Amino acid sequence: MNHTIEVNGIKLYAYHGCLEEEGKIGGNYIVDVHMKTDFQAAALSDELSQTIDYVHINAVVEQEMAIRSKLIEHVGQRIVSRIEQEIKGLIGLRVKVTKICPPINGDVDNVAIIIETGTW
């Protein structure tokens, strides 16, 4: 079976960006993680050990977002790599990193990258 677990709207303050000021001032980010898996065993057993622990996913995102990158593409790939290494039973993974109010010449609410692996 294919099931989806989502950890949406992880709000963080981080220091990513190509501009030197972004490394000092920082900015707001939102990360969404969608995981395809089979959690039938957990649905029947009611045991956390049979599924993906949301706390673990949140911790991975927080840890990787705390490491400065020039590009959100880079931090997004680090998040994907960690989740793929640490979580068993993934069929598909989708990570979206959104940078709120990016410092660009224009009236832009946010920019985002999406990385998808596996089956969607």
N, CA, C and O atoms as a printed pandas DataFrame, in Angstrom:
     atom_number atom_name residue_name chain_id  residue_number  x_coord  y_coord  z_coord
0              1         N          MET        A               1    0.836   -1.194    0.000
1              2        CA          MET        A               1    0.000    0.000    0.000
2              3         C          MET        A               1    0.875    1.250    0.000
3              4         O          MET        A               1    1.989    1.249    0.525
4              5         N          ASN        A               2    0.359    2.288   -0.586
5              6        CA          ASN        A               2    1.023    3.584   -0.541
6              7         C          ASN        A               2    0.225    4.521    0.354
7              8         O          ASN        A               2   -0.972    4.727    0.152
8              9         N          HIS        A               3    0.891    5.073    1.323
9             10        CA          HIS        A               3    0.307    6.074    2.209
10            11         C          HIS        A               3    1.205    7.299    2.184
11            12         O          HIS        A               3    2.380    7.217    1.823
12            13         N          THR        A               4    0.646    8.424    2.566
13            14        CA          THR        A               4    1.430    9.656    2.615
14            15         C          THR        A               4    1.423   10.218    4.024
15            16         O          THR        A               4    0.384   10.294    4.679
16            17         N          ILE        A               5    2.596   10.607    4.473
17            18        CA          ILE        A               5    2.759   11.337    5.731
18            19         C          ILE        A               5    3.327   12.695    5.366
19            20         O          ILE        A               5    4.311   12.783    4.632
20            21         N          GLU        A               6    2.718   13.745    5.871
21            22        CA          GLU        A               6    3.177   15.098    5.591
22            23         C          GLU        A               6    3.520   15.816    6.894
23            24         O          GLU        A               6    2.777   15.741    7.873
24            25         N          VAL        A               7    4.637   16.503    6.889
25            26        CA          VAL        A               7    4.995   17.424    7.969
26            27         C          VAL        A               7    5.079   18.782    7.285
27            28         O          VAL        A               7    6.062   19.087    6.611
28            29         N          ASN        A               8    4.054   19.583    7.461
29            30        CA          ASN        A               8    3.895   20.832    6.716
30            31         C          ASN        A               8    4.110   22.058    7.588
31            32         O          ASN        A               8    3.820   22.052    8.785
32            33         N          GLY        A               9    4.624   23.102    6.964
33            34        CA          GLY        A               9    4.717   24.401    7.627
34            35         C          GLY        A               9    5.724   24.470    8.749
35            36         O          GLY        A               9    5.479   25.123    9.764
36            37         N          ILE        A              10    6.865   23.799    8.583
37            38        CA          ILE        A              10    7.930   23.906    9.588
38            39         C          ILE        A              10    8.526   25.307    9.430
39            40         O          ILE        A              10    9.211   25.590    8.447
40            41         N          LYS        A              11    8.264   26.167   10.391
41            42        CA          LYS        A              11    8.690   27.566   10.321
42            43         C          LYS        A              11   10.036   27.732   11.012
43            44         O          LYS        A              11   10.223   27.310   12.153
44            45         N          LEU        A              12   10.970   28.356   10.297
45            46        CA          LEU        A              12   12.322   28.514   10.818
46            47         C          LEU        A              12   12.871   29.880   10.459
47            48         O          LEU        A              12   12.462   30.500    9.478
48            49         N          TYR        A              13   13.799   30.329   11.269
49            50        CA          TYR        A              13   14.593   31.519   10.952
50            51         C          TYR        A              13   15.984   31.010   10.648
51            52         O          TYR        A              13   16.593   30.332   11.476
52            53         N          ALA        A              14   16.498   31.331    9.460
53            54        CA          ALA        A              14   17.799   30.794    9.050
54            55         C          ALA        A              14   18.579   31.849    8.274
55            56         O          ALA        A              14   18.078   32.942    8.009
56            57         N          TYR        A              15   19.808   31.505    7.917
57            58        CA          TYR        A              15   20.758   32.470    7.363
58            59         C          TYR        A              15   21.274   32.058    5.984
59            60         O          TYR        A              15   22.482   32.069    5.744
60            61         N          HIS        A              16   20.371   31.698    5.085
61            62        CA          HIS        A              16   20.753   31.275    3.743
62            63         C          HIS        A              16   20.673   32.444    2.776
63            64         O          HIS        A              16   19.842   33.339    2.931
64            65         N          GLY        A              17   21.546   32.426    1.777
65            66        CA          GLY        A              17   21.498   33.440    0.741
66            67         C          GLY        A              17   22.873   33.767    0.218
67            68         O          GLY        A              17   23.882   33.560    0.892
68            69         N          CYS        A              18   22.897   34.280   -0.989
69            70        CA          CYS        A              18   24.166   34.648   -1.645
70            71         C          CYS        A              18   24.717   35.972   -1.128
71            72         O          CYS        A              18   25.920   36.220   -1.200
72            73         N          LEU        A              19   23.840   36.816   -0.611
73            74        CA          LEU        A              19   24.287   38.113   -0.111
74            75         C          LEU        A              19   24.892   37.982    1.282
75            76         O          LEU        A              19   24.388   37.232    2.118
76            77         N          GLU        A              20   25.967   38.711    1.520
77            78        CA          GLU        A              20   26.632   38.678    2.827
78            79         C          GLU        A              20   25.670   39.074    3.946
79            80         O          GLU        A              20   25.715   38.510    5.039
80            81         N          GLU        A              21   24.801   40.046    3.668
81            82        CA          GLU        A              21   23.838   40.514    4.674
82            83         C          GLU        A              21   22.894   39.402    5.117
83            84         O          GLU        A              21   22.498   39.345    6.282
84            85         N          GLU        A              22   22.532   38.514    4.183
85            86        CA          GLU        A              22   21.623   37.419    4.528
86            87         C          GLU        A              22   22.255   36.482    5.560
87            88         O          GLU        A              22   21.556   35.888    6.381
88            89         N          GLY        A              23   23.574   36.359    5.509
89            90        CA          GLY        A              23   24.275   35.534    6.478
90            91         C          GLY        A              23   24.324   36.172    7.856
91            92         O          GLY        A              23   24.534   35.481    8.853
92            93         N          LYS        A              24   24.133   37.479    7.921
93            94        CA          LYS        A              24   24.149   38.185    9.201
94            95         C          LYS        A              24   22.746   38.437    9.735
95            96         O          LYS        A              24   22.481   38.270   10.925
96            97         N          ILE        A              25   21.858   38.838    8.843
97            98        CA          ILE        A              25   20.503   39.226    9.259
98            99         C          ILE        A              25   19.565   38.022    9.296
99           100         O          ILE        A              25   18.756   37.899   10.216
100          101         N          GLY        A              26   19.663   37.139    8.316
101          102        CA          GLY        A              26   18.794   35.970    8.239
102          103         C          GLY        A              26   17.422   36.305    7.700
103          104         O          GLY        A              26   17.149   37.437    7.302
104          105         N          GLY        A              27   16.566   35.301    7.693
105          106        CA          GLY        A              27   15.211   35.481    7.195
106          107         C          GLY        A              27   14.325   34.311    7.560
107          108         O          GLY        A              27   14.777   33.327    8.145
108          109         N          ASN        A              28   13.061   34.430    7.209
109          110        CA          ASN        A              28   12.062   33.408    7.523
110          111         C          ASN        A              28   11.931   32.398    6.392
111          112         O          ASN        A              28   11.985   32.744    5.211
112          113         N          TYR        A              29   11.757   31.146    6.783
113          114        CA          TYR        A              29   11.627   30.036    5.847
114          115         C          TYR        A              29   10.499   29.125    6.319
115          116         O          TYR        A              29   10.161   29.077    7.502
116          117         N          ILE        A              30    9.928   28.407    5.356
117          118        CA          ILE        A              30    8.952   27.360    5.655
118          119         C          ILE        A              30    9.380   26.120    4.891
119          120         O          ILE        A              30    9.705   26.197    3.706
120          121         N          VAL        A              31    9.382   24.979    5.563
121          122        CA          VAL        A              31    9.746   23.715    4.928
122          123         C          VAL        A              31    8.566   22.750    5.066
123          124         O          VAL        A              31    7.982   22.606    6.140
124          125         N          ASP        A              32    8.230   22.091    3.948
125          126        CA          ASP        A              32    7.195   21.053    3.917
126          127         C          ASP        A              32    7.849   19.752    3.478
127          128         O          ASP        A              32    8.630   19.730    2.527
128          129         N          VAL        A              33    7.526   18.667    4.176
129          130        CA          VAL        A              33    8.078   17.353    3.855
130          131         C          VAL        A              33    6.918   16.382    3.646
131          132         O          VAL        A              33    6.091   16.189    4.537
132          133         N          HIS        A              34    6.868   15.773    2.458
133          134        CA          HIS        A              34    5.844   14.778    2.139
134          135         C          HIS        A              34    6.555   13.453    1.892
135          136         O          HIS        A              34    7.516   13.396    1.125
136          137         N          MET        A              35    6.085   12.389    2.540
137          138        CA          MET        A              35    6.723   11.088    2.419
138          139         C          MET        A              35    5.692   10.025    2.043
139          140         O          MET        A              35    4.670    9.872    2.712
140          141         N          LYS        A              36    5.975    9.292    0.960
141          142        CA          LYS        A              36    5.178    8.131    0.577
142          143         C          LYS        A              36    5.799    6.929    1.263
143          144         O          LYS        A              36    7.013    6.729    1.218
144          145         N          THR        A              37    4.956    6.138    1.896
145          146        CA          THR        A              37    5.430    4.973    2.631
146          147         C          THR        A              37    4.268    3.988    2.744
147          148         O          THR        A              37    3.201    4.214    2.173
148          149         N          ASP        A              38    4.467    2.934    3.454
149          150        CA          ASP        A              38    3.393    1.989    3.780
150          151         C          ASP        A              38    3.310    1.929    5.294
151          152         O          ASP        A              38    4.146    1.301    5.945
152          153         N          PHE        A              39    2.291    2.588    5.858
153          154        CA          PHE        A              39    2.150    2.573    7.312
154          155         C          PHE        A              39    1.005    1.661    7.786
155          156         O          PHE        A              39    0.428    1.876    8.852
156          157         N          GLN        A              40    0.692    0.649    6.980
157          158        CA          GLN        A              40   -0.376   -0.283    7.341
158          159         C          GLN        A              40   -0.095   -0.968    8.682
159          160         O          GLN        A              40   -1.002   -1.124    9.499
160          161         N          ALA        A              41    1.153   -1.377    8.909
161          162        CA          ALA        A              41    1.503   -2.042   10.178
162          163         C          ALA        A              41    1.236   -1.118   11.360
163          164         O          ALA        A              41    0.717   -1.562   12.384
164          165         N          ALA        A              42    1.580    0.153   11.233
165          166        CA          ALA        A              42    1.341    1.120   12.310
166          167         C          ALA        A              42   -0.155    1.364   12.497
167          168         O          ALA        A              42   -0.632    1.504   13.623
168          169         N          ALA        A              43   -0.885    1.415   11.391
169          170        CA          ALA        A              43   -2.326    1.628   11.480
170          171         C          ALA        A              43   -3.005    0.491   12.232
171          172         O          ALA        A              43   -3.995    0.708   12.930
172          173         N          LEU        A              44   -2.477   -0.708   12.090
173          174        CA          LEU        A              44   -3.054   -1.865   12.783
174          175         C          LEU        A              44   -2.541   -2.019   14.209
175          176         O          LEU        A              44   -3.293   -2.407   15.103
176          177         N          SER        A              45   -1.252   -1.714   14.427
177          178        CA          SER        A              45   -0.637   -1.965   15.738
178          179         C          SER        A              45   -0.697   -0.781   16.689
179          180         O          SER        A              45   -0.587   -0.956   17.902
180          181         N          ASP        A              46   -0.872    0.427   16.151
181          182        CA          ASP        A              46   -0.846    1.655   16.952
182          183         C          ASP        A              46    0.512    1.862   17.613
183          184         O          ASP        A              46    0.591    2.388   18.723
184          185         N          GLU        A              47    1.590    1.445   16.929
185          186        CA          GLU        A              47    2.955    1.546   17.445
186          187         C          GLU        A              47    3.774    2.525   16.610
187          188         O          GLU        A              47    3.864    2.382   15.391
188          189         N          LEU        A              48    4.368    3.515   17.264
189          190        CA          LEU        A              48    5.188    4.523   16.594
190          191         C          LEU        A              48    6.361    3.900   15.851
191          192         O          LEU        A              48    6.772    4.405   14.807
192          193         N          SER        A              49    6.899    2.814   16.378
193          194        CA          SER        A              49    8.052    2.167   15.758
194          195         C          SER        A              49    7.732    1.600   14.374
195          196         O          SER        A              49    8.643    1.251   13.624
196          197         N          GLN        A              50    6.460    1.507   14.033
197          198        CA          GLN        A              50    6.034    0.952   12.749
198          199         C          GLN        A              50    5.782    2.018   11.678
199          200         O          GLN        A              50    5.310    1.706   10.585
200          201         N          THR        A              51    6.101    3.281   11.999
201          202        CA          THR        A              51    5.855    4.361   11.056
202          203         C          THR        A              51    6.969    5.399   11.132
203          204         O          THR        A              51    7.989    5.168   11.781
204          205         N          ILE        A              52    6.784    6.523   10.483
205          206        CA          ILE        A              52    7.772    7.592   10.478
206          207         C          ILE        A              52    7.458    8.565   11.615
207          208         O          ILE        A              52    6.331    9.047   11.733
208          209         N          ASP        A              53    8.435    8.842   12.431
209          210        CA          ASP        A              53    8.283    9.729   13.584
210          211         C          ASP        A              53    8.399   11.181   13.126
211          212         O          ASP        A              53    9.459   11.604   12.663
212          213         N          TYR        A              54    7.319   11.940   13.253
213          214        CA          TYR        A              54    7.298   13.351   12.831
214          215         C          TYR        A              54    8.341   14.175   13.567
215          216         O          TYR        A              54    8.904   15.112   13.002
216          217         N          VAL        A              55    8.603   13.834   14.822
217          218        CA          VAL        A              55    9.588   14.559   15.623
218          219         C          VAL        A              55   10.973   14.428   14.986
219          220         O          VAL        A              55   11.737   15.393   14.939
220          221         N          HIS        A              56   11.283   13.247   14.508
221          222        CA          HIS        A              56   12.572   13.013   13.858
222          223         C          HIS        A              56   12.695   13.843   12.581
223          224         O          HIS        A              56   13.743   14.435   12.323
224          225         N          ILE        A              57   11.641   13.888   11.791
225          226        CA          ILE        A              57   11.655   14.675   10.551
226          227         C          ILE        A              57   11.862   16.150   10.875
227          228         O          ILE        A              57   12.684   16.811   10.241
228          229         N          ASN        A              58   11.130   16.667   11.846
229          230        CA          ASN        A              58   11.276   18.062   12.251
230          231         C          ASN        A              58   12.703   18.354   12.708
231          232         O          ASN        A              58   13.256   19.404   12.380
232          233         N          ALA        A              59   13.299   17.438   13.457
233          234        CA          ALA        A              59   14.667   17.629   13.946
234          235         C          ALA        A              59   15.667   17.676   12.788
235          236         O          ALA        A              59   16.576   18.506   12.790
236          237         N          VAL        A              60   15.504   16.797   11.806
237          238        CA          VAL        A              60   16.396   16.805   10.636
238          239         C          VAL        A              60   16.307   18.148    9.922
239          240         O          VAL        A              60   17.329   18.741    9.576
240          241         N          VAL        A              61   15.086   18.626    9.702
241          242        CA          VAL        A              61   14.898   19.902    9.014
242          243         C          VAL        A              61   15.550   21.030    9.805
243          244         O          VAL        A              61   16.268   21.850    9.233
244          245         N          GLU        A              62   15.311   21.080   11.111
245          246        CA          GLU        A              62   15.902   22.131   11.941
246          247         C          GLU        A              62   17.422   22.089   11.901
247          248         O          GLU        A              62   18.065   23.133   11.792
248          249         N          GLN        A              63   18.002   20.905   11.988
249          250        CA          GLN        A              63   19.462   20.773   11.995
250          251         C          GLN        A              63   20.065   21.210   10.667
251          252         O          GLN        A              63   21.066   21.927   10.654
252          253         N          GLU        A              64   19.482   20.796    9.565
253          254        CA          GLU        A              64   20.029   21.153    8.255
254          255         C          GLU        A              64   19.807   22.631    7.929
255          256         O          GLU        A              64   20.663   23.259    7.306
256          257         N          MET        A              65   18.685   23.183    8.337
257          258        CA          MET        A              65   18.423   24.602    8.098
258          259         C          MET        A              65   19.349   25.483    8.936
259          260         O          MET        A              65   19.557   26.648    8.596
260          261         N          ALA        A              66   19.902   24.955   10.013
261          262        CA          ALA        A              66   20.810   25.721   10.868
262          263         C          ALA        A              66   22.203   25.865   10.251
263          264         O          ALA        A              66   23.004   26.680   10.709
264          265         N          ILE        A              67   22.492   25.077    9.216
265          266        CA          ILE        A              67   23.789   25.143    8.533
266          267         C          ILE        A              67   23.636   26.086    7.342
267          268         O          ILE        A              67   22.840   25.836    6.437
268          269         N          ARG        A              68   24.394   27.154    7.353
269          270        CA          ARG        A              68   24.269   28.173    6.306
270          271         C          ARG        A              68   24.611   27.626    4.921
271          272         O          ARG        A              68   25.594   26.908    4.740
272          273         N          SER        A              69   23.772   27.987    3.953
273          274        CA          SER        A              69   24.014   27.704    2.534
274          275         C          SER        A              69   23.753   28.975    1.744
275          276         O          SER        A              69   22.945   29.809    2.153
276          277         N          LYS        A              70   24.422   29.123    0.634
277          278        CA          LYS        A              70   24.118   30.240   -0.257
278          279         C          LYS        A              70   22.784   30.011   -0.955
279          280         O          LYS        A              70   22.020   30.951   -1.176
280          281         N          LEU        A              71   22.509   28.756   -1.301
281          282        CA          LEU        A              71   21.320   28.428   -2.083
282          283         C          LEU        A              71   20.346   27.545   -1.308
283          284         O          LEU        A              71   20.753   26.630   -0.592
284          285         N          ILE        A              72   19.042   27.835   -1.462
285          286        CA          ILE        A              72   18.056   26.955   -0.824
286          287         C          ILE        A              72   18.030   25.601   -1.531
287          288         O          ILE        A              72   17.578   24.614   -0.949
288          289         N          GLU        A              73   18.503   25.538   -2.762
289          290        CA          GLU        A              73   18.635   24.261   -3.453
290          291         C          GLU        A              73   19.587   23.342   -2.687
291          292         O          GLU        A              73   19.354   22.138   -2.578
292          293         N          HIS        A              74   20.653   23.923   -2.165
293          294        CA          HIS        A              74   21.666   23.151   -1.431
294          295         C          HIS        A              74   21.115   22.644   -0.107
295          296         O          HIS        A              74   21.266   21.465    0.216
296          297         N          VAL        A              75   20.486   23.508    0.651
297          298        CA          VAL        A              75   19.938   23.073    1.940
298          299         C          VAL        A              75   18.805   22.065    1.717
299          300         O          VAL        A              75   18.652   21.121    2.492
300          301         N          GLY        A              76   18.022   22.262    0.674
301          302        CA          GLY        A              76   16.964   21.300    0.359
302          303         C          GLY        A              76   17.526   19.922    0.065
303          304         O          GLY        A              76   16.982   18.915    0.519
304          305         N          GLN        A              77   18.620   19.873   -0.700
305          306        CA          GLN        A              77   19.245   18.589   -1.017
306          307         C          GLN        A              77   19.813   17.928    0.237
307          308         O          GLN        A              77   19.747   16.706    0.374
308          309         N          ARG        A              78   20.363   18.711    1.142
309          310        CA          ARG        A              78   20.866   18.138    2.402
310          311         C          ARG        A              78   19.727   17.521    3.210
311          312         O          ARG        A              78   19.887   16.448    3.791
312          313         N          ILE        A              79   18.585   18.192    3.248
313          314        CA          ILE        A              79   17.425   17.653    3.967
314          315         C          ILE        A              79   16.988   16.336    3.339
315          316         O          ILE        A              79   16.749   15.357    4.046
316          317         N          VAL        A              80   16.883   16.308    2.012
317          318        CA          VAL        A              80   16.486   15.089    1.304
318          319         C          VAL        A              80   17.465   13.958    1.591
319          320         O          VAL        A              80   17.054   12.841    1.906
320          321         N          SER        A              81   18.749   14.244    1.483
321          322        CA          SER        A              81   19.773   13.210    1.707
322          323         C          SER        A              81   19.686   12.635    3.108
323          324         O          SER        A              81   19.747   11.418    3.281
324          325         N          ARG        A              82   19.544   13.494    4.116
325          326        CA          ARG        A              82   19.432   13.007    5.505
326          327         C          ARG        A              82   18.203   12.144    5.705
327          328         O          ARG        A              82   18.286   11.079    6.316
328          329         N          ILE        A              83   17.063   12.590    5.199
329          330        CA          ILE        A              83   15.832   11.813    5.384
330          331         C          ILE        A              83   15.953   10.462    4.689
331          332         O          ILE        A              83   15.564    9.441    5.255
332          333         N          GLU        A              84   16.485   10.444    3.471
333          334        CA          GLU        A              84   16.654    9.178    2.757
334          335         C          GLU        A              84   17.604    8.239    3.492
335          336         O          GLU        A              84   17.401    7.025    3.475
336          337         N          GLN        A              85   18.635    8.775    4.136
337          338        CA          GLN        A              85   19.588    7.947    4.878
338          339         C          GLN        A              85   18.998    7.419    6.176
339          340         O          GLN        A              85   19.285    6.291    6.577
340          341         N          GLU        A              86   18.175    8.226    6.835
341          342        CA          GLU        A              86   17.746    7.902    8.195
342          343         C          GLU        A              86   16.360    7.270    8.310
343          344         O          GLU        A              86   16.028    6.705    9.352
344          345         N          ILE        A              87   15.560    7.355    7.275
345          346        CA          ILE        A              87   14.188    6.843    7.341
346          347         C          ILE        A              87   14.056    5.622    6.438
347          348         O          ILE        A              87   14.350    5.688    5.245
348          349         N          LYS        A              88   13.621    4.536    7.001
349          350        CA          LYS        A              88   13.424    3.292    6.254
350          351         C          LYS        A              88   12.006    3.248    5.696
351          352         O          LYS        A              88   11.079    3.821    6.269
352          353         N          GLY        A              89   11.857    2.569    4.588
353          354        CA          GLY        A              89   10.534    2.329    4.028
354          355         C          GLY        A              89    9.961    3.452    3.190
355          356         O          GLY        A              89    8.760    3.466    2.923
356          357         N          LEU        A              90   10.798    4.402    2.764
357          358        CA          LEU        A              90   10.307    5.475    1.904
358          359         C          LEU        A              90   10.089    4.960    0.488
359          360         O          LEU        A              90   10.943    4.276   -0.076
360          361         N          ILE        A              91    8.953    5.292   -0.067
361          362        CA          ILE        A              91    8.655    4.994   -1.464
362          363         C          ILE        A              91    8.892    6.256   -2.290
363          364         O          ILE        A              91    9.335    6.187   -3.437
364          365         N          GLY        A              92    8.598    7.380   -1.707
365          366        CA          GLY        A              92    8.803    8.669   -2.359
366          367         C          GLY        A              92    9.010    9.748   -1.312
367          368         O          GLY        A              92    8.554    9.625   -0.175
368          369         N          LEU        A              93    9.700   10.802   -1.705
369          370        CA          LEU        A              93    9.976   11.904   -0.795
370          371         C          LEU        A              93    9.876   13.204   -1.583
371          372         O          LEU        A              93   10.386   13.311   -2.699
372          373         N          ARG        A              94    9.216   14.183   -0.989
373          374        CA          ARG        A              94    9.089   15.509   -1.605
374          375         C          ARG        A              94    9.380   16.541   -0.524
375          376         O          ARG        A              94    8.711   16.567    0.509
376          377         N          VAL        A              95   10.378   17.392   -0.759
377          378        CA          VAL        A              95   10.751   18.442    0.185
378          379         C          VAL        A              95   10.624   19.784   -0.522
379          380         O          VAL        A              95   11.151   19.980   -1.617
380          381         N          LYS        A              96    9.918   20.697    0.123
381          382        CA          LYS        A              96    9.767   22.060   -0.399
382          383         C          LYS        A              96   10.359   23.027    0.619
383          384         O          LYS        A              96    9.983   23.017    1.791
384          385         N          VAL        A              97   11.297   23.870    0.155
385          386        CA          VAL        A              97   11.896   24.904    0.993
386          387         C          VAL        A              97   11.449   26.247    0.424
387          388         O          VAL        A              97   11.704   26.556   -0.740
388          389         N          THR        A              98   10.778   27.041    1.259
389          390        CA          THR        A              98   10.259   28.339    0.843
390          391         C          THR        A              98   10.979   29.437    1.601
391          392         O          THR        A              98   11.072   29.407    2.829
392          393         N          LYS        A              99   11.490   30.410    0.851
393          394        CA          LYS        A              99   12.142   31.579    1.436
394          395         C          LYS        A              99   11.142   32.733    1.370
395          396         O          LYS        A              99   10.714   33.139    0.290
396          397         N          ILE        A             100   10.781   33.250    2.540
397          398        CA          ILE        A             100    9.792   34.320    2.637
398          399         C          ILE        A             100   10.480   35.675    2.383
399          400         O          ILE        A             100   11.571   35.923    2.896
400          401         N          CYS        A             101    9.853   36.524    1.611
401          402        CA          CYS        A             101   10.350   37.877    1.307
402          403         C          CYS        A             101   11.818   37.885    0.890
403          404         O          CYS        A             101   12.652   38.480    1.573
404          405         N          PRO        A             102   12.140   37.230   -0.225
405          406        CA          PRO        A             102   13.536   37.208   -0.668
406          407         C          PRO        A             102   14.003   38.598   -1.088
407          408         O          PRO        A             102   13.213   39.386   -1.607
408          409         N          PRO        A             103   15.275   38.905   -0.868
409          410        CA          PRO        A             103   15.792   40.234   -1.216
410          411         C          PRO        A             103   16.087   40.353   -2.719
411          412         O          PRO        A             103   17.241   40.330   -3.145
412          413         N          ILE        A             104   15.024   40.479   -3.497
413          414        CA          ILE        A             104   15.190   40.660   -4.937
414          415         C          ILE        A             104   14.483   41.950   -5.340
415          416         O          ILE        A             104   13.638   42.457   -4.602
416          417         N          ASN        A             105   14.820   42.463   -6.478
417          418        CA          ASN        A             105   14.197   43.700   -6.948
418          419         C          ASN        A             105   12.817   43.396   -7.496
419          420         O          ASN        A             105   12.658   43.091   -8.678
420          421         N          GLY        A             106   11.824   43.482   -6.630
421          422        CA          GLY        A             106   10.453   43.203   -7.037
422          423         C          GLY        A             106    9.598   42.909   -5.828
423          424         O          GLY        A             106   10.103   42.657   -4.734
424          425         N          ASP        A             107    8.305   42.945   -6.036
425          426        CA          ASP        A             107    7.341   42.663   -4.973
426          427         C          ASP        A             107    7.011   41.178   -5.010
427          428         O          ASP        A             107    6.061   40.765   -5.676
428          429         N          VAL        A             108    7.802   40.367   -4.289
429          430        CA          VAL        A             108    7.678   38.913   -4.306
430          431         C          VAL        A             108    7.449   38.409   -2.886
431          432         O          VAL        A             108    8.237   38.702   -1.986
432          433         N          ASP        A             109    6.374   37.655   -2.684
433          434        CA          ASP        A             109    6.084   37.096   -1.365
434          435         C          ASP        A             109    7.112   36.051   -0.945
435          436         O          ASP        A             109    7.594   36.059    0.188
436          437         N          ASN        A             110    7.444   35.146   -1.878
437          438        CA          ASN        A             110    8.368   34.077   -1.535
438          439         C          ASN        A             110    8.910   33.435   -2.800
439          440         O          ASN        A             110    8.381   33.620   -3.896
440          441         N          VAL        A             111    9.972   32.681   -2.614
441          442        CA          VAL        A             111   10.503   31.794   -3.650
442          443         C          VAL        A             111   10.632   30.417   -3.020
443          444         O          VAL        A             111   10.803   30.300   -1.807
444          445         N          ALA        A             112   10.551   29.373   -3.840
445          446        CA          ALA        A             112   10.599   28.018   -3.288
446          447         C          ALA        A             112   11.273   27.076   -4.262
447          448         O          ALA        A             112   11.269   27.290   -5.474
448          449         N          ILE        A             113   11.856   26.021   -3.695
449          450        CA          ILE        A             113   12.368   24.913   -4.491
450          451         C          ILE        A             113   11.657   23.661   -3.998
451          452         O          ILE        A             113   11.264   23.564   -2.836
452          453         N          ILE        A             114   11.501   22.703   -4.915
453          454        CA          ILE        A             114   10.904   21.411   -4.588
454          455         C          ILE        A             114   11.825   20.335   -5.125
455          456         O          ILE        A             114   12.247   20.375   -6.280
456          457         N          ILE        A             115   12.132   19.365   -4.263
457          458        CA          ILE        A             115   12.920   18.202   -4.685
458          459         C          ILE        A             115   12.059   16.965   -4.437
459          460         O          ILE        A             115   11.540   16.759   -3.340
460          461         N          GLU        A             116   11.918   16.143   -5.486
461          462        CA          GLU        A             116   11.145   14.904   -5.373
462          463         C          GLU        A             116   12.022   13.716   -5.738
463          464         O          GLU        A             116   12.768   13.747   -6.716
464          465         N          THR        A             117   11.916   12.685   -4.943
465          466        CA          THR        A             117   12.630   11.441   -5.237
466          467         C          THR        A             117   11.635   10.294   -5.116
467          468         O          THR        A             117   10.600   10.426   -4.463
468          469         N          GLY        A             118   11.949    9.188   -5.739
469          470        CA          GLY        A             118   11.082    8.022   -5.658
470          471         C          GLY        A             118    9.834    8.159   -6.500
471          472         O          GLY        A             118    9.842    8.838   -7.527
472          473         N          THR        A             119    8.758    7.514   -6.070
473          474        CA          THR        A             119    7.507    7.451   -6.813
474          475         C          THR        A             119    6.501    8.466   -6.301
475          476         O          THR        A             119    6.247    8.567   -5.101
476          477         N          TRP        A             120    5.930    9.222   -7.248
477          478        CA          TRP        A             120    4.868   10.180   -6.919
478          479         C          TRP        A             120    3.719    9.974   -7.791
479          480         O          TRP        A             120    2.719   10.682   -7.673
